[in-house]
Amino acid sequence: MFKAKILIIGPSESGKTVLANFLSDTVETIGGDYSPTQGVRILEFESQNLSGTGKNVACEVELWDCAGDLRFESCWPALMKDSNGVVIIFNPDMPSHLKEVEMWHSSFVSSQGLQESQCLLMAHHKPGSAADNSRPVLASQLNKLPLIHSNLEEDPEEARQEFHRYLGSVVRTLSESREREEMSIIT
């Protein structure tokens, strides 16, 4: 069984905790009062039937729900250690979030040398917002990354399915890395 450490990052008040709770099946209800994450929360769950390696596999997932407040920046190197993927969540209705996404990508994805398949952009639409599902205008290096729109009020299962697909691609990357390592030992 594979084990994946996935970081959930992005600007404050973008919906990271709500999505992390939903994707890990931590809570029954969606929503509630806003309470900013202090540092990080780690949610653990098992994901079954991932088809990232050509066969269905299971994966133990550590979902690290990271605070969006920049005062925790000194903790980022510790959070990034041994991570296998990054999900950048932002609210496309907030212009400041569109600008911040580039900084989050640079700090967490570029600095670790993660592949595009290990990164996912989630444009999270808050309840009651007019969901525009077009691709927002982002920096050029971000246009190569997969982008999904999530609206837990209107179609929660679509967000879960897209995340499940993303986990499959992370597992495929882990499998390829493991195979390369095994081949280097043999040769």
C-alpha positions in Angstrom: 0.0 0.0 0.0 1.2 3.4 -0.8 1.4 6.3 1.6 0.9 9.9 0.4 1.5 13.2 2.2 -0.7 15.8 0.5 -0.5 19.5 1.5 -3.6 21.6 1.2 -2.4 25.2 0.9 -3.6 28.6 -0.3 -4.7 32.0 0.9 -6.7 32.6 4.1 -10.4 32.1 3.9 -10.3 30.1 0.7 -12.1 27.1 2.1 -9.1 24.8 2.7 -10.4 23.3 6.0 -13.9 22.8 4.7 -12.5 21.0 1.7 -10.0 19.0 3.7 -12.8 17.9 6.1 -15.0 16.9 3.2 -12.4 15.1 1.2 -11.3 13.1 4.2 -14.9 12.4 5.4 -14.0 14.0 8.7 -17.4 15.8 9.2 -21.0 15.0 8.3 -22.0 18.6 7.6 -20.4 21.2 5.3 -20.0 24.7 6.5 -20.1 26.4 9.9 -18.4 29.4 11.4 -15.0 30.5 10.1 -12.1 29.6 12.3 -8.7 30.1 10.8 -6.3 27.1 11.0 -3.4 27.7 13.4 -0.3 26.2 11.8 -1.5 22.8 10.4 -4.1 20.1 10.9 -3.3 16.6 9.8 -6.1 14.4 8.6 -5.5 10.7 7.9 -7.7 8.4 5.8 -7.5 5.6 3.4 -8.5 5.9 -0.2 -9.4 2.8 -2.1 -9.5 1.8 -5.8 -7.0 4.4 -7.1 -6.2 3.5 -10.7 -3.0 5.4 -11.0 -0.7 2.5 -11.6 -2.7 0.5 -14.2 -4.3 -1.6 -11.4 -6.5 -0.5 -8.5 -4.5 0.2 -5.4 -5.2 1.6 -2.0 -3.4 4.6 -0.4 -3.0 5.8 3.1 -3.4 9.6 2.8 -2.1 12.2 5.2 -3.9 15.4 4.3 -2.1 18.4 5.8 -4.5 21.3 6.1 -2.0 24.2 6.2 -2.8 27.7 7.6 -3.1 30.4 5.0 -1.7 33.1 7.2 1.8 34.2 6.2 2.9 34.5 9.8 3.3 30.7 9.7 5.8 30.9 6.8 8.7 29.9 9.1 7.0 26.5 9.5 6.8 25.8 5.7 10.0 23.9 5.3 8.9 21.4 8.0 5.5 21.1 6.3 7.0 20.4 2.9 9.4 17.7 4.1 8.6 14.4 2.4 5.4 15.7 0.8 4.1 13.9 -2.3 1.6 16.4 -3.6 0.2 19.9 -3.2 -3.4 21.1 -3.6 -3.6 24.9 -4.0 -7.1 26.1 -3.0 -8.2 29.6 -3.8 -11.5 31.6 -4.1 -11.7 32.7 -7.7 -14.1 35.5 -6.7 -11.4 37.3 -4.7 -8.9 39.1 -6.9 -6.2 39.0 -4.2 -6.4 35.2 -4.2 -5.6 35.1 -7.9 -2.4 37.0 -7.2 -1.4 35.0 -4.2 -1.7 31.6 -6.0 1.6 32.3 -7.8 3.4 32.9 -4.4 2.0 29.6 -3.0 3.0 27.7 -6.1 6.5 29.2 -6.0 7.0 28.5 -2.3 5.5 24.9 -2.2 5.7 23.4 -5.7 8.6 25.0 -7.6 10.9 25.0 -4.5 10.4 21.2 -4.1 10.7 20.4 -7.8 7.3 18.6 -7.8 5.9 17.5 -11.2 2.7 19.0 -12.6 1.0 15.7 -11.9 1.7 16.2 -8.2 -0.1 19.5 -8.1 -3.7 20.5 -8.3 -5.4 23.9 -8.4 -8.9 24.1 -6.8 -11.0 27.1 -7.5 -13.4 26.8 -4.5 -16.7 28.6 -4.8 -18.2 29.5 -1.5 -22.0 28.9 -0.9 -24.1 31.5 -2.6 -21.4 32.7 -5.0 -22.2 32.9 -8.7 -19.9 30.0 -9.8 -18.0 31.0 -12.9 -16.4 27.7 -14.1 -14.1 29.3 -16.7 -10.4 29.2 -16.1 -9.4 32.3 -14.1 -6.5 34.5 -15.4 -3.4 33.1 -13.6 0.4 33.4 -14.1 1.7 31.5 -17.1 3.4 28.7 -15.1 0.1 27.9 -13.4 -1.8 27.4 -16.7 0.0 24.1 -17.2 -1.5 22.7 -13.9 -4.8 20.8 -13.7 -7.6 23.1 -12.4 -10.9 22.0 -11.0 -13.8 24.0 -9.7 -15.4 22.9 -6.4 -18.8 23.9 -5.1 -19.8 21.8 -2.1 -23.2 23.2 -2.1 -24.1 22.4 -5.7 -22.0 19.3 -6.6 -19.9 17.9 -3.8 -19.3 14.5 -5.4 -17.6 16.1 -8.4 -15.0 17.6 -6.1 -14.4 14.3 -4.4 -14.1 12.4 -7.8 -11.6 15.0 -9.1 -9.6 14.7 -6.0 -9.7 10.9 -6.2 -8.4 11.2 -9.8 -5.6 13.5 -8.6 -4.6 11.0 -5.9 -4.4 8.4 -8.6 -1.8 10.5 -10.5 0.2 11.0 -7.2 0.2 7.3 -6.6 1.3 6.8 -10.2 4.3 9.1 -9.6 5.1 7.3 -6.3 4.9 3.9 -8.1 7.2 5.1 -10.9 9.7 6.5 -8.3 9.6 3.2 -6.4 10.2 1.2 -9.6 13.2 3.5 -10.6 14.7 3.0 -7.1 14.3 -0.8 -7.3 15.9 -0.9 -10.8 18.8 1.2 -9.5 19.4 -1.3 -6.7 19.2 -4.3 -9.2 21.6 -2.7 -11.7 
